[in-house]
Amino acid sequence: MATKCGKCGPGYPSPLEAMKGPREELVYLPCIYRNTGTEAPDYLATVDVNPKSPQYSQVAHCRRAPPPMCKVIHRLPMPNLKDELHHSGWNTCSSCFGDSTKSRTKLLLPSLISSRVYVVDVATEPRAPKLHKVVEPEEIHAKCDLSYLHTSHCLASGEVMISALGDPRGNGKGGFVLLDGETFEVKGTWEQPGGAAPMGYDFWYQPRHNVMISTEWAAPNVLRDGFNPADVEAGLYGQHLYVWDWQRHERVQTLTLQDGLIPLEIRFLHNPAADQGFVGCALGSNIQRFYKNQGGTWSVEKVIQVPPKKVKGWILPEMPSLITDILLSLDDRFLYFSNWLHGDLRQYDISDPKRPRLVGQIFLGGSIVKGGPVQVLEDQELKCQPEPLVVKGKRVAGGPQMIQLSLDGTRLYVTTSLYSAWDKQFYPDLIREGSVMLQIDVDTVRGGLKLNPNFLVDFGKEPLGPALAHELRYPGGDCSSDIWL
């Protein structure tokens, strides 16, 4: 997928060059069966998204779904049960663009619950990936004392780094596992011995500023089996960003987020010289901008707040939007994020990062739709509850969650599952009906979001029963897996 320069490594030389890359043809998604009632292993689904492909509207090994409803062309089951596949990452990416010996051939699937890491060969046959290696949790426990794995990023060194939420006993511990990018042997921790953060989740690095910043969710023992509001009152959920010295592998600053409970996904601007970015705070329902000060320290400020809705028929009298995923377009013009509980997906113009401007919004299900169990008593944004979403005859369960943008920024793909234990608690119909994958057309001139009514991947019609599809990856890289140096 590299540009024609003769001796290039994987990816693209810059974010703007990546925007000129080819249209995505395949999407890889981890699909989860834990907490669904189906005793089957999680699997990696391959979806054909090329409208010119003869299989675009056909079914491979999908017995129960009519052709327009299922575009899954391959399923790679994992060899174990109840892993809870979650996020994924590459063996190498655009951070190694200058190294012609590197190629993007393996997709890594860290397991949130079992802590296994599955290494999948996507190069030999991109339309039918195969399992290459399994890194067992015992090796990670022994060498790193870490567990409950989340974000995977490739490094310019050729290594792969994976963030952890806790230790093997389920206590909070925000450390990072280092894997060899060729053999995938566990090398140890990235951080200095004894230097892990109190909790962990996501991370992003920016070498030109000698910095990495990580986020936190909660200790695995707190979040593993569901959400308890009492844990919020007890201060058991995260509210901090951790600033790390990239060269020394040491934590140098802790930023407390005002109103910023549960900071999840974090994104620097793609421009490798940029000294700022954004983090989505799930329970705080806000977006906060972090930035470098003249003295070299870092600060954070809230720039977007989604107001809660006063409701009846829900577990609390006020419903937060629950911002669960955020993305930045490769030209750093637009910020996108999903409000999983309220049910809307938003697009903001961030030409002025200090003052994001809402330019697009679309409702894709959610908890406040008309005819559901929740009655909205007071709403600072809407005049009435949105209509349920029906696509190709399928009523969409859950709300917009994981998002991925095409390289050119004109198509946004969306899935509806967050995490199986929380899906089961907040959206029981998602467990029964399965998640879906949708596609949104993006106006990149004036701003705006529009549902593609002809695109639906219905994971409720999978051969072994309804599945929960999560994060989306393209073989050639995307807006949340590539980091430029």
N, C-alpha and C positions, 0 to 999 in steps of 0.2 A: 504493500500500500504506500510505499515511500515515493517521493517525487523522483524524477529521472536525473539524478546527479552522479550516478556511476558508483559511488562508494558510500551511500547513505545507509544508516541503520533503520530501525523501525519508526513508523509514524511520519511526522512532518517537521520541518525546521522551525515553524512558528505557528501560533494559533491562527493567524490570518491565512497562512498557506493551507492549514488544515481545512479551512472553510471552503477551499476550492477542490477538496477531495471528492471522490465519487459518491454517488448516492448509496445509502445503506441498502443491502440486499438481504442480509440475515440478521436476526436478533437472537441472542442467547439469554434465557431466563431460568434461574433456579425455581423449581416448583416444590412446594412443601406439603407433606401429609401429616406431620406431627400435629396433634390436637384436632384432627378432622374426623377421627373415628375409623379411618382407613388404615389398616396395617400394611403399609407399603413403604418402600424407601423413597426419600426425596429424589428428584431427578432434574437433569438439565434439559430444558426444552429448546429446540431450534425452530424458529419461526421464519418463514419466507415472507419478506415484506417488499419484494420486488414486483411491482404491478405487471411487468412484462414476462414474469416467469410463468411457465405452464402450471406450476404447482401453487401459484399464489392463492388460488381459491379451491385447491384440492386438499384431500386428506391423505396423509400417510399413516397407516396403522390406527386410524381413528374410526372405530366401528359405529359409534352412535350418533355422530354429528353430521348433518348435511354439509356439503362442500362449502357453501358461503359462510359457514359458522366456525370453521376450524382450519387454521393455517399452520398447525404444528406439523412439521415434516419429519422430526426425529425426536426421540426421547432416550436419554442416557441415564438409567437408574443407578444410584449409588449402591454400594454393597452392604450398607448398614441401615438400620431403622432409627428414626427420631433424631437425626442430625440437626435439623433446622438450618438448612442452607439459607443464606441471607444475602450478603453482598459478594462481589467477585472482583478480580483484578488480574492483571497480565504479568507474565514473566518478564516482560520488558515493554517499553513504550517510548514516547517521543523524548523522554529524558535521555535516551541512549541514541538519539538520531545520528549523532556523529560517529557511532561505532558500527562499522559495516559487518562486524562479526555477529551482531545481535539481530534477532528476528522475533516477531510477535507470534509465537506458535502455541503457547500454553495459557489456558485460562485457569486461574486458581479460585477454588470455592472453599473459603473458610466456613466452618460450621459454628453457628452461634451457641448451640447447646452442647454438642458432643466434643467440640474443639478439634475435630479432625480437619485436615486440609486436603481436599481432593485436587489433584493436578490433572487437567483435561487437555488432551491433544486436539486442537482445533485446526491444525494445519494439514495433516495428512488427508483428511476429508472434511472440509468445513461444514458440509451439510449433514454429516454424520459423525460428530465428535466421539472420541473414545477415551476411556480412562487410562492415564499414563502412570500415575503414582498416587499412593495414599500416605500422607504423613499422619501417623497415629498420635492421639493426644498424650500418651504416656511419654513420648519423646519430648513433646513441648513442655509437659509438666516437669520432667526431670531436668531439662536444660534451662528453662526460663522461669519456672514457678508461675506460669500464666495460663489462663484458660478463657473460654467464652470469647471467641475470636470474631472480629468485625471487619474493619476496612483493610484492604490490601492495596498497596502502592508499590510499583517498581521504582528502583533507585538508579541513578546514573552509574553507581558502582557495579551494577549488574546483579545486585541482591534484590530481594523482595522483602518488604516490611509489612507486618500485619499487626493491627492494634488489638488490644485485649480489654475486656471489661472487668476482669477479675482474676483471682487466683484459683487454683484447682478446687478449693473448698467453697467457692461462691462468694467470697468477700470481695469488696471493691479493690481493684488494683489496675491502674491505667499504665500498662507497660506495652512494649512492642517486640514482637518476635521477628528475628532476622532469618531468612532462608537463603541458601545459595541459589542463584537464579538459573543454574544449569542442572545441578543434582537435586535441588530442593531439600537438601539436608538442613536440619535445624542448627544454626550457628550459635545461637544464644540470644540475648536481648540487645536491642539497639541502645537503650539508655544505660547509663553507668550503673554498676551494682548498687542496689538500695535506692535508686533514684526514680522509681515509678511514681506516677501521680496517684492521688487517692482513688480516682475513678477514671474510666476511659470510655471511648466510643469511636469518634472519627478523627482524622487528622489531615493536614495539608502542609506541604513544605515549600519554601521560597528561598533557594540557596543564595540568590543575589543579596538578600538581606540577612543571610545567616540565621534563618528562623524556621521553625516548625511550630504550628499551633494545633493543639488537640482539644477535644470536647469531652463531655461526660454525660452518661445517661443515669445509671444507678448501679449499685452492686447487683450481681446476678441473683443473689438470694432474695432481693427485693422485687425484681421485675419478672423473674422467670415464669411464675405461674399466673400472672395477671396483675391488674392495677388495683391498688388499695389506696383510697384517698387519705387514709390515716398516715400512710407513709410520707405523703407530702407535708402534712402538718408536723411530722416528726423530723423533717429535714433530711430525708433519706434519698432524695433525688438531687441531681447535679444542678449547679448554678455558676459554674466557673469555666473559663478558658485557661489552658496552660501553655505558656510560651517557653519554647525550648531553644537553646543554642544549638544550631544545626551541626556545627563542627565539633563541639565538645560533648554533644549528646547529653546535655544537662538542662534541667528545668530552671529557668532564670526568673520567671514572673508568673503570678497567678492573678487573673482578672476576674473580679466578681461582677456578674451581670445583673444589673438592677432590673427587676421584673422579668428576668431571663431564665426561668425554670426549664430544665431539660434542654440544654443546647445540644442539638444533634448534628446535622450535616453542616460542614464548614467548607467554604470555598474562597480562596484568594482569587483576585482578578487573574485572568489567564495571562495577561502581559507579564512576562517573567521579571520585569523591572518594577512592577506595581508593589506598593507597600501598604495595601489595604485589601479588604475582602468583607464577606458577609457570613453570618451564622444564623441558622433558623432555630429559634427557641420554641420547642413544641408546646409545653404547657403554658409558657408565657404568652404564646400566640403572637410573637413579634420577631422582627428581623433586626439584628444588631450589626453595625458596621465596626470592624476593628481596624486600627490604623497605627502606623509608626509615628512616634513623636520625634521632634528635632533632636532630642537628647539620646535617641536610640531605644527608649522604652516604648511600650505599646499601650494603647487605650482602646476603649470600646464605648459606643453610644447607640441608643435605640433610634432607628430611622423609620420603621414601619410598625404599627400596632393594629392587629385585627381585634376589634372589640368582641367580648363574649356575648352570648345571647341568653337572656333569662328564659328558662324553659320549665315545662311541666312534663312528667313522664320519663325523666332521665335520672341517672344516679346522683346528680348534683343539681341544685337550683340554677346554676349558671354553667353553660357549655362553652369551653374554650374552642378555638378553631382547630387546635392541634396541628401545627405546622410540622410536617414529617419529612419533606424532602425539598431541597432547593437546588437550582442550577443557574449558571451564568452562560450566556451565549459566548461563543469563542471570540467575538469582537468586543466583548465586555460592554455591550449596549443594553442588554436586557437581563433582568433577574426574573426567574420563574420560581413559584413555590406552590405546594399543595396544602390545602386545609382539609385534613382527612376526616374530621368530624363534621364540620360545617358542609363540606362537599364541594368546595369550589377550588379551581385552579386559577392562579393569577400571574399576570405579566406586568412588570414594572420597567419603565425607562430609567436606567441608572447612568445617563450621561453625566449627571451630577450625583455622584455616589452619596453625598450627604443628604440629598433630597430626592429619593426615588419617587417616580410619578406613575400611578396606576394607569395602564393603557389597555389592558385586556383582562377579562374575567369570564369564566364559564363554569356552570354547575354540572357535576358529573356524579350524581347520586348524593350520598351523605346521610346524616342522621336527622335532618330537619325537613325532609321532603314531605309534601302533602300526603295525607293518608297514612302516615306512619305513626308510631307510638308516641312521638315527641311533639308537644304543642309549644310553639314559640310565643312567649308572653310579651317580650319586649326585645326589639331588634334595632340597633343603631344604624344598620346599613340597608336592610331589605324592608319593603312594604308588605310582602307576603312570602309565605314559605314556597320554595321552588318546587316545580313539578318533578316526579320521579323520572329517571332517565331510562328510556327504552331504545335499544339499538338493535336493528334487525330482528325485532320481536323478543329480544332478551331484556328483561328488567335488570338493570345493573345493581348489584348488591355492594355494600361498602362505599367507600369514597375514594377520590383520587389520592394516590400515595406515591409510589416511585415514579419518577419522570426521567426521560432521556430525550435530548434534543438532537436532531440531525445536524451534521457538520455545517451545512449552509444555514441552519437556523430556521428553516421553514416548516419543519414537521416536529411535533412533540408527541412522544409515545408515553402512555400512562398505564400503570397497573394499580390494582385496588387493595392489595393485601399489605398490612404493616408487619405483623409478627403474630404467629399463630395463636398464642395465648391471649393476646389483646384483641385479635380478630374475633375469637370465640366469645369474648366478653362484651365487646361493643357492637359487633355485627354478627349475631348468630346466623342470619340468613346468608352471610358470606361463606360460612362453613357448609351450609346445605347446598348453596347454589354454585360455589366456586368463584374464583376471581375472574376478571376479564382484562384484556389488553385493548386499549383504545388508541386512536390516532387523532391528534388535533392539528389543524392547519393554522399556521402562524403568519400574521401580517407583520413583516419586518420593516415596513416603511412607516406606517402610522401607528402600528400596534394593533393587536386584536387577536382573538382566539376563536376558532370555529371547528366544531366537531365534524369529522369525516364520517358521514352516516353509513358508508359502505365498508367500513373497516371494523371488524370485531374478531378477536380471538377469545373464544369461550372456554375457559378452563373448567367450567362446570360439566363439560361433556367429555372429559378425559376417560380413557378405557378403564382405569381402575377406580374411578370415582372423582368427584370434585376436588380440585387441587388449588393451592394458593400460590400464584405466580408473583415473584417479587422483582428484584432489580434487573435492568435491561442493559445489555452490552452489545456493541457492534464489533465484528472482527477487526476492523481498521482503526479502532480507537474512538473515543467520544468525549463529551464535554466534562465528564467527571472522573475519567481514568487517566488522562494524559496531563502531565506536568512538564512545562518547558523550562529550560535552564538559561 
